Amino acid sequence: MLPRLERREYRLRMGLEPVRAPGKTPFSYVFIDCPPSLDLLTVNALVAADAVIVPVQAEYYALEGLTQLLATVDAVRKRLNPGLTMAGLVLTMADLRTNLAREVEQEVRRHFPTLTYRTVVPRNVRLAEAPSFGVPVSILDPHCVGSDAYFDLAKEVIAHG
């Protein structure tokens, strides 16, 4: 017999209610990191979120995936979470020495000029290694270019509210 799937899209939102309540949490921001798929886990995250920051890899197929994700965000906003907003897009895994990465950056900025953050997160060995050590890159190597980029992004997100 299948488990009850009633309100399954709201499970994460309900679980986060204690930290979402004003005055009940020491957190200014709660980030929900999702895998690069558009499955029930991602829908749960979108239903639980107030805003979305979309990482866009500086690669060709990322543009196609971005279109699908934006359609999913729009569908979730219409059907499940009317308060969901798009905070912005951040280019990641970018090697701006390559023509492809520069072209992807130009296309993203051309199509989404007001949504694309100035910060670009570069390809960085320490960023790639951090998960294998089980720590954030900001602890593993707080002064590598990847950490610096994420600190810059954090400042930019805070500045935009």
C-alpha atoms as one frame of an Amber mdcrd trajectory, in Angstrom:
protein
   0.000   0.000   0.000   1.287   3.476  -0.874   1.845   5.998   1.901  -0.505
   8.955   2.029   0.799  11.681  -0.226  -1.706  14.278   0.873  -0.153  17.760
   0.818   3.188  16.177  -0.013   4.413  19.396  -1.654   4.060  21.172   1.721
   6.065  18.755   3.912   9.240  20.849   4.009   7.312  24.082   4.544   5.508
  22.541   7.523   8.799  21.230   8.911  10.363  24.682   8.677   7.492  26.519
  10.386   9.402  26.786  13.703  12.251  28.708  12.028   9.960  30.760   9.799
   7.973  32.275  12.655   8.976  35.897  13.357  10.950  36.241  16.572  11.390
  32.476  16.871  14.673  32.120  15.038  18.160  33.590  15.198  18.458  33.241
  11.419  18.089  36.082   8.949  18.258  33.657   6.017  17.662  29.935   5.622
  19.094  28.435   2.436  17.703  25.242   0.960  20.205  23.696  -1.439  18.599
  21.427  -4.020  19.942  18.919  -6.498  19.822  19.934 -10.165  16.557  18.155
 -10.853  12.931  19.184 -10.964  11.488  16.487  -8.727   9.312  16.460  -5.596
  12.251  17.537  -3.414  12.749  20.667  -5.517   9.016  21.405  -5.523   9.015
  21.076  -1.710  11.886  23.551  -1.510  10.078  26.014  -3.787   6.893  25.737
  -1.742   8.861  26.350   1.474  10.867  29.272   0.078  10.167  32.975   0.084
  12.642  33.609  -2.728  14.796  31.673  -5.174  18.442  32.179  -6.082  19.241
  30.102  -9.140  22.819  28.995  -9.770  23.520  28.909 -13.501  26.574  26.967
 -14.607  28.478  28.829 -17.287  27.859  26.006 -19.774  25.632  25.659 -22.835
  23.047  23.208 -21.492  22.561  25.282 -18.358  20.571  27.772 -20.430  18.089
  25.061 -21.397  17.826  23.897 -17.800  17.283  27.483 -16.687  14.247  27.791
 -18.950  12.742  24.633 -17.440  13.472  25.761 -13.890  11.920  29.190 -14.447
   8.784  27.496 -15.792   8.682  25.290 -12.681   9.115  28.309 -10.395   6.258
  30.038 -12.210   4.017  26.963 -11.898   4.776  26.630  -8.173   4.056  30.342
  -7.696   0.694  30.031  -9.468  -0.475  26.823  -7.813   1.284  26.333  -4.481
   3.214  29.387  -3.244   1.922  32.741  -4.511   4.501  34.627  -2.421   7.489
  33.008  -4.131   9.815  35.552  -5.724  12.878  35.289  -7.908  15.759  36.852
  -5.964  18.266  36.382  -8.742  20.551  34.287 -10.882  24.195  33.654 -10.076
  26.690  32.377 -12.618  28.710  29.491 -11.190  31.514  27.174 -12.252  32.631
  29.926 -14.597  35.976  29.913 -16.329  35.761  33.297 -17.993  38.967  32.561
 -19.903  36.858  30.436 -22.254  34.672  31.822 -25.017  31.798  29.545 -24.031
  31.653  30.787 -20.437  31.796  34.410 -21.558  29.039  33.794 -24.127  26.823
  32.098 -21.540  27.387  35.011 -19.157  26.454  37.498 -21.894  23.297  35.565
 -22.793  22.153  35.289 -19.181  22.782  38.986 -18.559  21.069  39.926 -21.838
  17.922  37.913 -21.086  17.813  38.641 -17.338  19.582  41.977 -16.832  17.887
  42.885 -13.570  17.966  39.384 -12.095  21.601  38.433 -12.650  23.929  39.116
  -9.738  27.199  40.903 -10.496  29.128  38.224  -8.614  30.382  35.332 -10.735
  31.525  32.197  -8.904  34.592  30.812 -10.687  35.643  27.232 -11.175  37.812
  26.498  -8.179  39.463  23.322  -6.924  38.697  24.143  -3.277  34.993  24.550
  -4.089  35.028  21.105  -5.688  36.936  19.548  -2.761  34.886  20.979   0.103
  32.013  18.439  -0.048  34.464  15.532   0.188  35.745  16.993   3.467  32.207
  17.513   4.739  32.703  21.217   5.408  31.761  24.437   3.651  34.500  25.988
   1.549  34.369  29.027   3.844  35.800  26.793   6.593  38.049  24.617   4.422
  39.762  27.569   2.767  38.187  30.916   3.687  40.526  32.906   1.433  40.378
  30.941  -1.822  38.780  32.614  -4.830  35.677  30.435  -4.467  35.137  31.488
  -0.846  35.728  35.105  -1.779  33.114  34.858  -4.533  30.510  33.376  -2.192
  31.224  36.049   0.431  30.757  38.684  -2.293  27.500  37.021  -3.328  26.284
  37.014   0.285  26.951  40.746   0.539  25.124  41.323  -2.729  22.099  39.249
  -1.634  21.911  41.131   1.674  22.215  44.493  -0.090  19.300  43.635  -2.390
  17.167  42.483   0.546
